[in-house]
Amino acid sequence: MTKDLRLTIPAIGADFTVRMHWDEAPVTCQTVWDFLEEPLTGPTNHSVFSGYEFYLYCPAVDLALENHTVHPKPGQFIYYYLQPGRNAGNIAHKVNLEGNPKEAAEIAIWYGEGELRRMTELDVRGNLFASIDERHEELFATCYRTLGEGRQIATISRFEQ
């Protein structure tokens, strides 16, 4: 039996199988698998500076750098840990409602190529832990549609085969 993931965006009929990279990022894969005991559901938050990606906020676990990439490719999933008060500048990452620095984390789903030098320089650690290995044109069209039509609710869940 293999442990993989599934990405769905029900409102637009999107359903993708996501292969986890257990050999290249074992700690990140296990961490994500553990917190996905319950599916992760949230709006498709789109990137502004780094390229074609959307992300879902997820539990923050301070992981060591593992299988890092600076040039993500379509279909890649990257776990980002954002240290308290140190990030790319998004106010949602910087403070909680009381105005205190907080940590945050996200799973970024890349549907086009990206550039992460700025993120890396700001000490945002990104671990490449999974990928959609096919249907990249469909992935791009689906995700680009969520950019054009507005945020959609997406879910990442465990998928065992």
N, CA, C and O of each residue as an XYZ file, in Angstrom:
644
protein
N       0.835     -1.171      0.000
C       0.000      0.000      0.000
C       0.889      1.247      0.000
O       1.849      1.328      0.767
N       0.565      2.223     -0.867
C       1.319      3.466     -0.892
C       0.523      4.564     -0.196
O      -0.707      4.601     -0.240
N       1.268      5.450      0.444
C       0.663      6.605      1.111
C       0.893      7.827      0.228
O       2.019      8.306      0.092
N      -0.180      8.319     -0.364
C      -0.128      9.495     -1.208
C      -1.174     10.490     -0.723
O      -1.758     10.321      0.347
N      -1.402     11.523     -1.517
C      -2.374     12.550     -1.168
C      -3.355     12.747     -2.311
O      -3.142     12.277     -3.428
N      -4.421     13.444     -2.005
C      -5.400     13.826     -3.012
C      -5.675     15.315     -2.825
O      -5.871     15.787     -1.705
N      -5.686     16.049     -3.941
C      -6.058     17.456     -3.958
C      -7.381     17.579     -4.678
O      -7.512     17.135     -5.819
N      -8.368     18.177     -4.025
C      -9.664     18.393     -4.665
C     -10.085     19.856     -4.511
O      -9.815     20.504     -3.500
N     -10.747     20.341     -5.539
C     -11.399     21.653     -5.504
C     -12.813     21.384     -6.017
O     -13.085     21.533     -7.208
N     -13.710     20.989     -5.115
C     -15.022     20.481     -5.520
C     -15.856     21.422     -6.382
O     -16.530     20.956     -7.300
N     -15.836     22.717     -6.125
C     -16.699     23.652     -6.860
C     -16.414     23.664     -8.353
O     -17.284     24.011     -9.151
N     -15.188     23.284     -8.738
C     -14.861     23.268    -10.168
C     -14.503     21.866    -10.658
O     -13.977     21.703    -11.759
N     -14.792     20.853     -9.833
C     -14.621     19.473    -10.258
C     -13.187     18.994    -10.375
O     -12.913     18.044    -11.109
N     -12.275     19.625     -9.672
C     -10.858     19.232     -9.747
C     -10.556     18.111     -8.760
O     -10.994     18.137     -7.610
N      -9.798     17.130     -9.235
C      -9.418     15.984     -8.397
C      -8.093     15.443     -8.921
O      -8.027     14.919    -10.033
N      -7.033     15.571     -8.113
C      -5.690     15.149     -8.517
C      -5.090     14.222     -7.468
O      -5.242     14.443     -6.266
N      -4.408     13.181     -7.938
C      -3.617     12.323     -7.064
C      -2.225     12.924     -6.954
O      -1.634     13.340     -7.950
N      -1.710     12.964     -5.735
C      -0.431     13.605     -5.443
C       0.518     12.563     -4.861
O       0.226     11.957     -3.830
N       1.658     12.356     -5.527
C       2.648     11.370     -5.067
C       3.566     12.009     -4.028
O       4.194     13.036     -4.285
N       3.634     11.394     -2.866
C       4.532     11.884     -1.826
C       5.948     11.369     -2.079
O       6.129     10.241     -2.539
N       6.952     12.200     -1.776
C       8.364     11.865     -1.981
C       8.982     11.355     -0.676
O       9.789     12.033     -0.040
N       8.578     10.149     -0.302
C       9.024      9.577      0.970
C      10.538      9.397      1.027
O      11.126      9.559      2.096
N      11.179      9.071     -0.079
C      12.633      8.869     -0.077
C      13.404     10.183      0.009
O      14.447     10.237      0.662
N      12.918     11.235     -0.631
C      13.638     12.511     -0.668
C      13.338     13.411      0.524
O      14.185     14.216      0.910
N      12.152     13.293      1.117
C      11.745     14.164      2.224
C      10.961     13.381      3.266
O       9.793     13.679      3.516
N      11.595     12.377      3.879
C      10.859     11.496      4.786
C      10.269     12.182      6.014
O       9.162     11.840      6.431
N      10.974     13.131      6.597
C      10.468     13.796      7.806
C       9.288     14.691      7.447
O       8.279     14.704      8.151
N       9.410     15.432      6.363
C       8.314     16.304      5.937
C       7.091     15.474      5.556
O       5.972     15.805      5.946
N       7.298     14.397      4.796
C       6.175     13.537      4.413
C       5.458     12.988      5.642
O       4.229     13.009      5.706
N       6.213     12.503      6.607
C       5.590     11.939      7.800
C       4.848     13.001      8.597
O       3.764     12.741      9.120
N       5.419     14.190      8.692
C       4.770     15.287      9.415
C       3.453     15.668      8.750
O       2.432     15.808      9.423
N       3.477     15.834      7.436
C       2.256     16.182      6.710
C       1.232     15.059      6.826
O       0.052     15.312      7.066
N       1.683     13.821      6.655
C       0.773     12.677      6.767
C       0.095     12.662      8.135
O      -1.105     12.411      8.241
N       0.875     12.932      9.176
C       0.319     12.913     10.536
C      -0.739     13.994     10.729
O      -1.803     13.721     11.285
N      -0.463     15.225     10.278
C      -1.479     16.254     10.525
C      -2.651     16.161      9.553
O      -3.662     16.839      9.736
N      -2.523     15.327      8.521
C      -3.666     15.109      7.625
C      -4.548     13.945      8.078
O      -5.307     13.387      7.285
N      -4.444     13.588      9.345
C      -5.390     12.604      9.883
C      -6.811     13.110      9.609
O      -7.717     12.328      9.318
N      -6.984     14.412      9.705
C      -8.196     15.086      9.253
C      -7.817     15.872      8.007
O      -6.780     16.535      8.008
N      -8.611     15.826      6.948
C      -8.268     16.575      5.734
C      -8.063     18.062      6.014
O      -8.698     18.636      6.899
N      -7.178     18.663      5.254
C      -6.882     20.091      5.349
C      -7.729     20.804      4.299
O      -7.606     20.528      3.106
N      -8.584     21.715      4.741
C      -9.484     22.419      3.836
C      -9.352     23.917      4.070
O      -9.314     24.376      5.211
N      -9.283     24.672      2.980
C      -9.211     26.121      3.099
C      -9.278     26.777      1.738
O      -9.316     26.097      0.713
N      -9.292     28.112      1.729
C      -9.366     28.837      0.461
C      -8.045     28.807     -0.289
O      -6.980     28.680      0.315
N      -8.122     28.924     -1.592
C      -6.931     28.967     -2.439
C      -6.350     30.376     -2.379
O      -6.802     31.273     -3.091
N      -5.345     30.566     -1.526
C      -4.637     31.834     -1.397
C      -3.543     31.852     -2.456
O      -2.682     30.972     -2.468
N      -3.564     32.833     -3.337
C      -2.599     32.867     -4.432
C      -1.379     33.708     -4.086
O      -1.467     34.709     -3.374
N      -0.254     33.279     -4.605
C       1.007     33.971     -4.429
C       0.984     35.297     -5.183
O       0.254     35.461     -6.161
N       1.789     36.229     -4.712
C       1.868     37.518     -5.368
C       3.192     37.680     -6.108
O       3.205     38.165     -7.240
N       4.299     37.286     -5.497
C       5.613     37.573     -6.056
C       6.368     36.371     -6.618
O       7.179     36.532     -7.531
N       6.124     35.190     -6.102
C       7.024     34.071     -6.397
C       6.677     33.262     -7.638
O       7.525     32.516     -8.128
N       5.466     33.381     -8.160
C       5.107     32.621     -9.349
C       3.706     32.056     -9.242
O       2.908     32.491     -8.412
N       3.418     31.086    -10.086
C       2.092     30.485    -10.145
C       1.926     29.427     -9.070
O       2.307     28.271     -9.256
N       1.363     29.825     -7.963
C       1.089     28.900     -6.863
C      -0.113     29.386     -6.083
O      -0.430     30.575     -6.069
N      -0.775     28.443     -5.435
C      -1.699     28.816     -4.375
C      -1.317     27.983     -3.176
O      -0.635     26.966     -3.300
N      -1.762     28.421     -2.013
C      -1.378     27.713     -0.794
C      -2.548     27.618      0.160
O      -3.493     28.406      0.117
N      -2.447     26.617      1.028
C      -3.388     26.431      2.122
C      -2.596     26.528      3.413
O      -1.527     25.931      3.534
N      -3.112     27.273      4.375
C      -2.464     27.291      5.685
C      -2.637     25.929      6.336
O      -3.664     25.274      6.157
N      -1.635     25.508      7.087
C      -1.651     24.203      7.724
C      -0.978     24.312      9.099
O      -0.447     25.370      9.435
N      -0.991     23.244      9.894
C      -0.315     23.301     11.187
C       1.164     23.654     11.027
O       1.839     23.178     10.115
N       1.642     24.487     11.924
C       3.044     24.932     11.876
C       3.920     23.970     12.666
O       3.768     23.812     13.877
N       4.833     23.337     11.955
C       5.818     22.450     12.564
C       7.186     22.913     12.066
O       7.423     22.970     10.860
N       8.065     23.235     12.974
C       9.389     23.746     12.632
C      10.272     22.579     12.189
O      10.867     21.888     13.017
N      10.348     22.372     10.875
C      11.124     21.262     10.312
C      12.465     21.756      9.790
O      12.586     22.894      9.337
N      13.453     20.903      9.857
C      14.741     21.208      9.234
C      14.558     21.228      7.721
O      13.637     20.610      7.186
N      15.444     21.944      7.043
C      15.401     22.005      5.592
C      15.643     20.614      5.011
O      16.590     19.926      5.391
N      14.770     20.210      4.080
C      14.827     18.865      3.512
C      14.313     18.943      2.078
O      13.197     19.407      1.846
N      15.108     18.499      1.127
C      14.725     18.488     -0.290
C      14.290     19.886     -0.756
O      13.243     20.055     -1.382
N      15.112     20.863     -0.435
C      14.835     22.265     -0.739
C      14.952     22.536     -2.240
O      15.773     21.932     -2.929
N      14.123     23.448     -2.733
C      14.233     23.908     -4.115
C      14.032     25.414     -4.161
O      13.276     25.972     -3.365
N      14.700     26.059     -5.081
C      14.544     27.492     -5.292
C      13.723     27.753     -6.553
O      13.181     28.845     -6.724
N      13.628     26.761     -7.435
C      12.900     26.902     -8.695
C      11.819     25.820     -8.799
O      12.005     24.828     -9.504
N      10.684     26.005     -8.098
C       9.627     24.995     -8.159
C       9.042     24.863     -9.554
O       9.016     25.812    -10.337
N       8.582     23.674     -9.834
C       8.008     23.320    -11.137
C       6.517     23.008    -10.984
O       6.046     22.758     -9.875
N       5.779     23.022    -12.091
C       4.356     22.703    -12.024
C       4.111     21.335    -11.382
O       4.786     20.350    -11.679
N       3.128     21.318    -10.501
C       2.736     20.078     -9.840
C       3.444     19.827     -8.522
O       3.081     18.886     -7.816
N       4.432     20.621     -8.159
C       5.171     20.380     -6.920
C       4.443     20.973     -5.718
O       3.820     22.032     -5.796
N       4.546     20.252     -4.604
C       3.969     20.666     -3.321
C       5.121     20.967     -2.374
O       6.013     20.139     -2.190
N       5.102     22.147     -1.777
C       6.183     22.559     -0.891
C       5.593     22.986      0.443
O       4.651     23.777      0.502
N       6.169     22.442      1.519
C       5.790     22.821      2.880
C       6.694     23.968      3.314
O       7.918     23.839      3.318
N       6.075     25.096      3.682
C       6.823     26.257      4.150
C       6.558     26.468      5.629
O       5.409     26.499      6.069
N       7.621     26.610      6.385
C       7.516     27.007      7.786
C       7.930     28.470      7.868
O       8.989     28.851      7.370
N       7.097     29.281      8.493
C       7.331     30.717      8.614
C       7.589     31.029     10.091
O       6.679     30.929     10.915
N       8.799     31.396     10.417
C       9.181     31.677     11.802
C       8.401     32.868     12.342
O       7.984     33.730     11.568
N       8.195     32.933     13.656
C       7.463     34.066     14.240
C       8.118     35.399     13.880
O       9.299     35.621     14.147
N       7.328     36.279     13.268
C       7.806     37.612     12.944
C       8.778     37.710     11.787
O       9.192     38.815     11.436
N       9.166     36.571     11.169
C      10.120     36.604     10.044
C       9.504     35.874      8.871
O       9.350     34.652      8.896
N       9.154     36.624      7.848
C       8.548     36.002      6.680
C       8.624     36.953      5.507
O       9.341     37.952      5.561
N       7.901     36.656      4.460
C       7.971     37.445      3.235
C       7.217     38.759      3.328
O       7.241     39.544      2.380
N       6.550     39.020      4.441
C       5.903     40.302      4.623
C       4.392     40.260      4.671
O       3.768     41.305      4.853
N       3.780     39.108      4.518
C       2.332     39.001      4.572
C       1.863     39.220      6.007
O       2.274     38.493      6.912
N       1.010     40.208      6.217
C       0.552     40.533      7.566
C      -0.151     39.343      8.219
O      -0.096     39.192      9.439
N      -0.803     38.505      7.431
C      -1.473     37.334      7.999
C      -0.473     36.383      8.640
O      -0.826     35.642      9.557
N       0.760     36.396      8.174
C       1.783     35.545      8.746
C       2.445     36.164      9.970
O       2.936     35.442     10.837
N       2.466     37.489     10.052
C       3.304     38.173     11.031
C       2.756     38.194     12.446
O       3.510     37.993     13.398
N       1.455     38.435     12.609
C       0.922     38.628     13.956
C      -0.404     37.908     14.128
O      -1.149     37.692     13.172
N      -0.676     37.545     15.368
C      -1.996     37.004     15.655
C      -2.923     38.164     16.012
O      -2.516     39.322     15.926
N      -4.142     37.878     16.404
C      -5.109     38.938     16.654
C      -4.701     39.865     17.791
O      -5.143     41.013     17.839
N      -3.868     39.389     18.702
C      -3.407     40.216     19.808
C      -2.186     41.041     19.427
O      -1.665     41.788     20.255
N      -1.719     40.917     18.185
C      -0.567     41.680     17.741
C       0.769     41.051     18.090
O       1.804     41.702     17.948
N       0.777     39.809     18.541
C       2.017     39.128     18.894
C       2.579     38.368     17.705
O       1.818     37.812     16.913
N       3.903     38.336     17.565
C       4.481     37.525     16.485
C       4.017     36.074     16.614
O       3.877     35.550     17.719
N       3.784     35.446     15.486
C       3.342     34.054     15.512
C       4.049     33.282     14.410
O       4.537     33.850     13.432
N       4.088     31.986     14.599
C       4.597     31.137     13.531
C       3.423     30.744     12.653
O       2.268     30.801     13.074
N       3.731     30.348     11.440
C       2.699     29.910     10.507
C       3.327     28.885      9.573
O       4.548     28.729      9.531
N       2.484     28.195      8.831
C       2.970     27.239      7.837
C       1.934     27.132      6.736
O       0.751     27.409      6.930
N       2.415     26.726      5.583
C       1.524     26.554      4.446
C       2.030     25.434      3.557
O       3.219     25.116      3.523
N       1.084     24.850      2.839
C       1.421     23.926      1.766
C       1.135     24.672      0.475
O      -0.003     25.054      0.203
N       2.182     24.875     -0.317
C       2.060     25.575     -1.591
C       1.942     24.554     -2.711
O       2.704     23.589     -2.771
N       0.986     24.777     -3.590
C       0.762     23.933     -4.753
C       1.149     24.759     -5.982
O       0.507     25.761     -6.297
N       2.186     24.331     -6.655
C       2.702     25.066     -7.808
C       2.028     24.574     -9.074
O       1.990     23.372     -9.337
N       1.488     25.515     -9.869
C       0.867     25.144    -11.138
C       1.581     25.783    -12.326
O       1.144     25.638    -13.468
N       2.650     26.472    -12.065
C       3.539     27.021    -13.075
C       4.921     27.090    -12.439
O       5.110     26.652    -11.305
N       5.867     27.631    -13.156
C       7.208     27.719    -12.594
C       7.286     28.872    -11.607
O       6.507     29.823    -11.663
N       8.262     28.758    -10.689
C       8.399     29.775     -9.665
C       9.837     30.161     -9.411
O      10.770     29.543     -9.924
N       9.994     31.185     -8.619
C      11.302     31.724     -8.250
C      11.267     32.033     -6.757
O      10.516     32.903     -6.315
N      12.080     31.319     -5.983
C      12.020     31.444     -4.529
C      13.278     32.030     -3.903
O      13.500     31.858     -2.705
N      14.092     32.707     -4.671
C      15.304     33.292     -4.072
C      14.951     34.258     -2.957
O      15.570     34.234     -1.893
N      13.953     35.116     -3.194
C      13.575     36.097     -2.162
C      13.113     35.388     -0.899
O      13.500     35.769      0.205
N      12.298     34.372     -1.051
C      11.819     33.626      0.116
C      12.987     33.008      0.877
O      13.031     33.062      2.106
N      13.927     32.424      0.147
C      15.083     31.786      0.776
C      15.937     32.822      1.491
O      16.411     32.573      2.600
N      16.140     33.983      0.871
C      16.921     35.046      1.500
C      16.265     35.544      2.777
O      16.957     36.000      3.687
N      14.941     35.466      2.860
C      14.218     35.895      4.045
C      14.094     34.776      5.075
O      13.372     34.907      6.063
N      14.804     33.678      4.834
C      14.854     32.540      5.753
C      13.519     31.805      5.881
O      13.199     31.252      6.933
N      12.750     31.810      4.796
C      11.544     30.993      4.756
C      11.971     29.642      4.203
O      12.445     29.541      3.071
N      11.799     28.622      5.004
C      12.265     27.295      4.611
C      11.159     26.549      3.871
O      10.028     26.452      4.348
N      11.506     26.025      2.702
C      10.535     25.290      1.912
C      11.031     23.899      1.584
O      12.117     23.734      1.029
N      10.235     22.896      1.927
C      10.589     21.503      1.674
C       9.677     20.919      0.599
O       8.460     20.847      0.774
N      10.279     20.506     -0.510
C       9.549     19.836     -1.592
C       9.267     18.411     -1.135
O      10.193     17.625     -0.933
N       7.972     18.073     -0.968
C       7.647     16.767     -0.392
C       6.678     15.934     -1.227
O       6.444     14.769     -0.908
N       6.112     16.504     -2.285
C       5.135     15.741     -3.074
C       4.967     16.403     -4.439
O       5.387     17.541     -4.649
N       4.340     15.661     -5.370
C       4.094     16.238     -6.688
C       2.959     15.534     -7.415
O       2.662     14.361     -7.192
N       2.348     16.308     -8.289
C       1.406     15.773     -9.266
C       2.251     15.545    -10.503
O       2.765     16.499    -11.088
N       2.400     14.304    -10.905
C       3.363     13.959    -11.950
C       2.837     14.051    -13.371
O       3.609     13.940    -14.323
N       1.551     14.250    -13.527
C       0.968     14.331    -14.863
C      -0.189     15.304    -14.832
O      -0.529     15.837    -13.775
N      -0.801     15.542    -15.986
C      -1.961     16.436    -16.112
C      -1.613     17.878    -15.744
O      -2.442     18.593    -15.181
N      -0.377     18.311    -16.064
C       0.044     19.670    -15.705
C      -0.770     20.749    -16.417
O      -1.040     21.799    -15.834
N      -1.162     20.509    -17.660
C      -1.974     21.504    -18.366
C      -3.340     21.657    -17.701
O      -3.852     22.769    -17.571
N      -3.925     20.538    -17.283
C      -5.205     20.590    -16.572
C      -5.034     21.264    -15.208
O      -5.893     22.037    -14.785
N      -3.934     20.973    -14.527
C      -3.655     21.606    -13.240
C      -3.548     23.120    -13.415
O      -4.133     23.875    -12.639
N      -2.797     23.571    -14.437
C      -2.650     24.999    -14.687
C      -4.017     25.630    -14.955
O      -4.352     26.656    -14.362
N      -4.798     25.029    -15.834
C      -6.109     25.593    -16.183
C      -7.016     25.671    -14.955
O      -7.719     26.663    -14.762
N      -7.001     24.636    -14.136
C      -7.825     24.603    -12.928
C      -7.410     25.701    -11.950
O      -8.247     26.465    -11.471
N      -6.128     25.770    -11.664
C      -5.642     26.724    -10.673
C      -5.743     28.156    -11.181
O      -6.066     29.069    -10.422
N      -5.463     28.350    -12.473
C      -5.576     29.685    -13.049
C      -7.028     30.148    -12.996
O      -7.306     31.335    -12.827
N      -7.930     29.219    -13.138
C      -9.358     29.542    -13.032
C      -9.691     30.058    -11.633
O     -10.483     30.990    -11.493
N      -9.095     29.463    -10.594
C      -9.358     29.953     -9.237
C      -8.765     31.340     -9.030
O      -9.249     32.103     -8.194
N      -7.735     31.670     -9.773
C      -7.166     33.014     -9.713
C      -8.110     34.007    -10.388
O      -8.370     35.083     -9.850
N      -8.618     33.650    -11.557
C      -9.486     34.546    -12.311
C     -10.881     34.692    -11.736
O     -11.444     35.787    -11.734
N     -11.444     33.593    -11.245
C     -12.817     33.612    -10.739
C     -12.898     33.895     -9.249
O     -13.984     34.142     -8.725
N     -11.794     33.863     -8.578
C     -11.784     34.084     -7.127
C     -11.501     32.812     -6.367
O     -11.588     31.705     -6.899
N     -11.163     33.001     -5.120
C     -10.783     31.875     -4.266
C     -11.846     30.784     -4.266
O     -13.048     31.045     -4.301
N     -11.354     29.559     -4.224
C     -12.209     28.384     -4.115
C     -11.750     27.587     -2.892
O     -10.618     27.740     -2.435
N     -12.608     26.765     -2.384
C     -12.226     25.910     -1.271
C     -11.549     24.665     -1.829
O     -12.099     23.972     -2.686
N     -10.352     24.394     -1.332
C      -9.575     23.220     -1.744
C      -9.353     22.325     -0.532
O      -9.370     22.783      0.611
N      -9.146     21.049     -0.802
C      -8.876     20.077      0.264
C      -7.696     19.208     -0.126
O      -7.599     18.730     -1.256
N      -6.806     19.016      0.826
C      -5.718     18.044      0.697
C      -6.003     16.962      1.723
O      -6.205     17.250      2.902
N      -6.018     15.726      1.274
C      -6.338     14.608      2.166
C      -5.427     13.421      1.879
O      -4.772     13.344      0.839
N      -5.409     12.513      2.823
C      -4.673     11.267      2.643
C      -5.331     10.447      1.544
O      -6.546     10.496      1.353
N      -4.500      9.687      0.819
C      -5.003      8.805     -0.227
C      -4.119      7.557     -0.236
O      -2.959      7.605     -0.646
N      -4.682      6.454      0.217
C      -3.926      5.205      0.259
C      -4.396      4.296     -0.857
O      -5.593      4.097     -1.063
N      -3.411      3.742     -1.582
C      -3.725      2.828     -2.686
C      -3.149      1.459     -2.417
O      -3.309      0.552     -3.234
